[in-house]
């Protein structure tokens, strides 16, 4: 009879550059995009840009996708560039969560406030 095959623990075979949290949860997609709206409670709408060559015409095409992301502290504002990560379904549309704000957008004053002043 042959001896049973033993496998090494996952952490022993993983490279040192991989964080421990990634080993426990597995790989999760990450996207960088611009915040379009933050009017909902603890939710932001993020537009992610994707550029690729058209399959037939080979011209570079820009495609945009909107993602609903969970923002626990309501810290992201419209115009900010943010990093979001895939997560379990949090609601009907939310499947992403805010990881960090990469770059703050420019502060814009709504037109209604400037007209009243």
N, C-alpha and C positions, 0 to 999 in steps of 0.2 A: 504494500500500500504506500501511496505517496503521502508526504506530509501536507497538512492543511496550509493554504496560502495565507500569509499574514501581510497586511498592508500597513504602511506607515501612517501616522496621523496627518491630517490635512495641513496643519500648521508647519510640520516638519518639511514637507515637500514644496511649500509655497516660497516664492522668492522674497527676500527681505524688504523689497520696495512696496509690497502690497500691505495696506493697513489691516489690522486685525478685524475691524468691523466689516470690511469687505469679504473676508473669508466666512464670517458667520452668516451673512445675508445673501451672498452671491453677488453677481454683477448687476448693477442698476444703471439704467440709461441716464445720462446727464445732458442737458441742453442749455445754451446761453441765448437769451432773448431779451426783448424790450418790453417793459410793462406798459400795457395799453390802458388798463383800468384798475383802480383799487377801491371802488365804491362799495363793494360787498364786504360784509363782516368776515375778517380773516381769510379772504380770498382775493387773489389777483389774477388778471388775465394777461398772459405773456404771449407775445408774437415771436415765433422762432423763424429765422430766415434759413433757407436751404438753397444752395446754388449747385446746379448739375448740368451737364451737356444734354441737350434734347436727344432722345434715342435715334430719331430719324434725321433731323436736320443739323445736328451737332453744334447748334448755337447754344450758348450758356443761358439757361433759364433760371429765374429766381422764383422760388415758391415760398409761400408763407403759411404757417400753421398756428392756430391759436390753442393754447393750453390753459386750463384752469389749475392754479396752484394754491396750496395752503400756505398762508402767511400768518403764523401764530401771533406775532407781535404787531401786526399792521405797520411794518416799517418801510415797505416798498411803496414808492409813489410813481405815478405815470411819468415816463421818460427815463426811468432807471434801467440800467442793464443788469440783469440778474442771472444767477446760476440756479437751475431747478433740477430736481432729481425725481425719478420715477418711484412711486410708492404704491401701497395697497389702495384700493378704491376708498376714498374718504366720503364721497357723496355721489350723486348721479353723474356729475361731469368731472369732479376732481380726482385726478390720479397722479398728481405731481405735488412736490412740496418745495418751498424756497430753501435753498442752502445758504446762499450769501448774496449780498449786493456787490456786484463787480465794480460798477461805476454809477455815481449819482448823476441823474439827468439835470437839465437846467430847470430852475424854478420858473414856472410860467404863471402869470396872473390872468385869471379868466376875464374875458372881454366885459362881462356885466359889472365887475368891480371897478374897472378903469373908467367906464362910462358914468358911474354913479359919483365918482370922486371929482 
